Amino acid sequence: MLKNKTVLVGVTGSIAAYKAAELVSLLIKQHAEVHVIMTENATKFISPITFETLSNNKCPVDTFDRNFQYNVEHISLAKKADVCIIAPATANVIAKLANGIADDMLTTTVLACRCPKIVAPAMNTAMYENPVTQRNLKELELFGWEVMATASGRLACGDVGSGKCPEPSRMLEAVVNTISHQKDMKGLKVLVTAGATRESLDPVRFITNHSTGKMGYAIAAAAAARGAEVTLVSAKSELAPPAYVNVVDVVNTQQMFDAVTSRSADCDIIIKAAAVSDYRPAAYSDEKVKKKDGDMSIALERTPDILKYLGEHRAEGQFLCGFSMETQNMLENSRKKLEKKNLDMIAANNLKQAGAGFGTDTNVLTLITADSVKELPLVSKREAADMLLDEILLRRGK
């Protein structure tokens, strides 16, 4: 996701400096070029050698270090960076950045940066909540910085509260959201469904399916990274909610139907990636629930058809995309669904194909419209999400 992107990571004197090492590792795995600059105090917590080993780039600390190639190093790094993230950021460095103080290699370089900037605060709760620190963070926001929310929990000093440095995975999300893609969906409202609905049979048992929500979550994250305002209506999933996305949690199909239909009129694009249960127990009665020879037979009824409703009540200019999971006759069955439910596109896959379907980190989609069939290669679900969005934007423009 970050191939050919350069990320500048600033590390300051916090016990949370160890999280920066994991962040650099995660960035490298996303194929970014990473450069790390440390304050002198940061070196008391973690060695520059750690970052040099991870990034394969020199980690400068001293503004006046003579051991470098002949250029003005802090200016060259500032020009090269696509994004700058200060992680962790102490109250002291935040104060310097908010007031334009440049008295070391890190603050001097950041002051010269024209790229997007992110700050991940890390400090004691009292320091974080101090009005001066809060003012400085608001100042950074006014200057265009993204200020990440801190986590809450037990701090290194033993206190419990806010001020914990965000987890490396969250910091990675912030970087990806900022530079992974051009903002070609800015101004669009996108609604995505994901996960597996559950229909309770009794207080213990329920009807569900094998969906993990990975595809829907990937689509929501990809749309947000492209600048869209995204709402994710999520049924059961063990995945962490994607950043920059408004998540609406539901359990059963009726709740998902209500959540989607109450929001659908205002959306430009709706993508139903959730695997909903087609049936639910009929309203309880002695006639519908009977015990025979120790076995329970339960009368079932159809759940609301979300896609059919959306197709019948679509707003002008709205783009509707559904998903089709098939084990045979994929194209034929998917085309029938496309026509019957008045959709613009079906993203279909064969559950018997290796690397596709539920629970995997990859997918093999076939994008079907009224006049075309486009087969996508085996790729990660995030890559598949971007390919799907590319095709939707192309179709909307016709």
N, C-alpha and C positions, 0 to 999 in steps of 0.2 A: 504493500500500500504506500510505502514511502520511498520507493526506488527513485533515484536521482534527486532526492530532497536532502538538504543539509539542516541539521538541527544543532543549535547551540545550547548546551546545558550549563547553567551556572549553579555551582554548589557552594553553599555558605556554611558558617560554623554552627551547625546543629547536630544533635545526636542522631537525627533522622537522615544524616548524610548517607547512611548505608542504603537508603531507599533509592538514592540517585544511581547507585551502581546497578541495581536491578532495572531501573528505568533505561539506562544506557544499553543494557543487554537486550531489553525488549525492543528498543529502537533499532538496534543492529539486526535483530531477527526480522524486522520489517524492511530491511535493506536500505535504511537511511545512512547517510554519512553523518557521523556524530563528532562534535568537538566539545570538549569540556573545559571550562575555566573555573578555578577554585579561588576562594579567598584564603588568605593565610590561616585564619582561624579554622577553616574547613579541614585543612591538612592535619589538625590535631585529632580529628575524628576518623579520617580515612586517608590513605596515601594516594597521591597523584598517580603512582604506578598502577594502581587498580584501574583507573579510568584509561590510562594509556594502553594497558593490556586489552581492555574491553573494546576500545574504540579504534585502536591502531593509529592514534594521533597523539601528538604531544599535548600535555595538559598544562597550560601556562598558569602561573600564580603571580609572578613578579612582573610588574609593568616594565621594569628596566633590565630584564633578563637579556643578556647578549647572545645566548645560545639559540639563535633562530635564523631562518633564512632572511635575506636582506629585503625586508618590507616592513611597513608599520603594522605590526602583528594585530593589534586590537582593531585597527581599521579594516584590515583584510578579512578578519573573521566576521566583523559586523556586516561587511558587504556580501560575504558568502552565504550567510544564514538565511534560510527560508522562514524559520521561526526560532524564537529564543524562549526558553523556559528556565526560570529560576526555581530550583527544587533540590533541597528545601530552601525556603527564604526566611531568614531570621527577621525579627522586628527591626534590628539595626540596619540591615541592608534594604529592607522595605522603605524605611525612613529616608535613606540615601537616594534610592531610586525615585521616590515621590518628590524629592526636592532638588534633583539634578546634581547631586554631589558625585563626583567622579574622582576618587582618591586611591583606587587600586585597579588592577587589571580587569576585574569583573565589571565594576561599575563604569569604568572608562569605555569598555567595549559595548556594554548595553546602551550607554548614552549615544553611541554612534550608530546603533542599529535602526534601520527603517522598516524592518520586517515585523510581523505580528509578534506580540510578547505575552507570555503567560507567567503568572507567579503562583507558587504553591506554598502558602505560609506554613510555618512550623514553629511553635513556641508554647510556653506555659499559658494556661487559660487566662490568668490575670493579665499577662502581657498582651495576649490576643484581643481581649475584651476592653483593654484600655482605650479610652476615647481618642488618644493620640494615634494609636495604631490603626483604629478603625477609620480615622480621618485620612491617614496616609493611604490606606487601601482604596478608599473612595477617590482619592486624588489619582491614583494609578488607573482606576476605571475611567475617570474623566479624560485621561490621556490616551485611552484606547487599549489599555491592558486588559486581559482576561484574568480575573482574580478567582482562583479555584476555592471552593468551599472546603474548610478543614473538616477532618473527621473528629468524632468524639470518642472518648474512652480513657483508659489509664495512660497517663503521661509518664515520661522517664523520671520526673521528679516525684512521682507517687500520687500526684493529684489526679482527679477524674474530672473530665470536662472537655470542652472544645479546644482546638489548637493543634491537634495531631496532623502531621503531614499527610496529605492524601496518599492512598496506596499507589504504587507504580502503575498498576493496570489502569487506574483512573487518569493518571498523568499522561499515559500513552494515548488514551482516548482523546484527551484534550489536544494533543499534538496532531493526531490523525484527523480530528474534526476540523482543525485549523488549516492544514495544508495538503491533505491527501487528494483533494479533488477541487476543481473549479466550482464556484457556487452557481451552477447552471440551473438550480431549482429554487433559487431565492425568490420569495414571494408566493410560492406554491404551498398549499395546505394538503398534506398527505395523511391518510388514515390507513394503518396496517393492522391486520389481526394475526395472532400467532398463538401457538401452544395447543394443548389438548383439553377440550371441555370434558366435564365430568357430570354424569346424570346419576343421581343417588337412587339406589334401589331401596335402601333402608339406612339406618344410622351407620352401618359398617361397610356395605358394598356399593359399588358404583360401576357404571358403564363408561369406558374411556377408550383411548387408542394409544399408539406408540409415539406420537409426535412429541418432540423435545422443545419445539419453538425456535430452533437454531436458524431456520431459513427466514422466518418472519422477523426475528430480532436483527438479523444481518441486513435485511431490506430497510428496516427502520433506521438503523445506524448509518447505512449508506446514504439514505435520503437526507438525514440530518447533516451529514458531512458535506452534502452538496447544497446546503443552505435552506432546505425546506423546513416548514413548521410541521412537525411530525407528532401524531397521536398514535400510540401503540395500544391496542386493546388486546390484553394478554390473558389467556387461560392458563392452566397449570404449566409451569416451567421452572426448572431449577436454575436457569440462567440469571445472572445479575442484570438488573434493568439497564438498558443502554443509556449513556449520558446524552444530554441535549434532546431528550425525547420525553413527551408527556405520556406516562404509562397509566392505563386504566386496567385494574385487575378485575377479572371476572372468574366465575367457576363453571357455570353451565351454559348451554347454548342460548337459553332464553335471555340470560343476563348479557351475553355477547350481542345478541340481536338487538336488545334495548340500547346497549352502549353504542353500537355502530349506527343504528337508524336515527338515534337522537342527535348524532353529530354529522351524518352523511351529507346533508344539504349544503354544508359550508365547505366541503372538501373538493379539491380539484382532481385528486387521484385517490382511488380506494383500491387496496390490494389485499385480498382475503387469502392469507397463507395459513390460517388456523385450520386444524383438522377437527371439525366438530362432530359430535355424536349425532347420528341421524335419527336416533330413537331415544325416548325417555319413558319411564313408567307412566302409565295412564293414572289419572286421579284415583286415589285409593278407595276401594270399596270391597265388600265381601264377594261381590260377583267377579271383580277383576283380579283379585289376588286369592288364589285358592291353594290349599295344600292337598296333595294327592300322594298317598303312600310315602309320606315323609318328604316329598319333593315340593318345592314351591314353584308354581307357574305364575308368571306376572304378565299382565296385559300391557302392551306397549303402544305408544302413539308417536307420530312424527314430530320432530322438533321444528321450530321455525326455519324456513329456508332463507338464509341471509342474502345470498347472491341473487336469488329470484326476486326478492323484495327490492334490492338495490337496482336491478335491471328494469323493474317496472316503475320505479320512482326516481330515476336518475335526474340529477340537475343538469341544466344546459351546459354543454362543454365538459362534463365530468367524464373521466376515464376510469373504466372498471376492469380490473384484472383478477381472475380467480386462479386457483391451483387445482390440478387434477393428478391424483395418485392412482395409477393403473397397474394391473398385473398382466393384462392382455388387451389387445386392440386399442392401444393407447391413443393413436391419432383419431380413429373413428369415434371412440367414446368421448374424447375431449372436444371434438368438433360438435357433437350433439349437445354437450353441456354449454359450449360457447353460444350456440344458436338458441337453445331453449331458455337460457337465462339472460339473453340480450347483453352479452359482455363484449368488450373490445378486444380482450386477449385472454388466453388460457396459458399458464405456465405448467406444462405437463412433464411428468417423469414416470419411468417404469420402475416400480419398487423391486423388481427382480434384477435390475441392472446394478452391477458392482459400483459402489461409490455414490449411489443416488438414494434419495428417500430419507426416512426417519433416522435420527441418531447419529448420522455421519457429519463430518466437518466439510465434506465435499458434496457436490450435486451435479447432475446432468439434466439440464432443462431443455425442453423443446417449446419454443414460443409460437403459439398458434393464433392467428387472426383470421378474419373472414377471407382474406386473399393471399395469405402467406404462411409458410412453415419455416421456422429458423431453428436449427439444432445448435445448441451451445456445447462446447467441449466440457470434459470433466475438469472442474475448477473448484476452488474453495467456495463456500457459500457466500462469503463477502464479495468475491469476484463475480459470482453468478448474480448477486444482487445488483451490482453496478451495471452488468450487461443487461439485465432486465430493465433497469431504470433508463439506460441509454435507449433501448428500443421503445419504451413508453414515451419518452420525450420526442423521439423521432416521429412516432405515430400521432402524437398530439399536435405536432407542427404541420401535419398534412391537411 
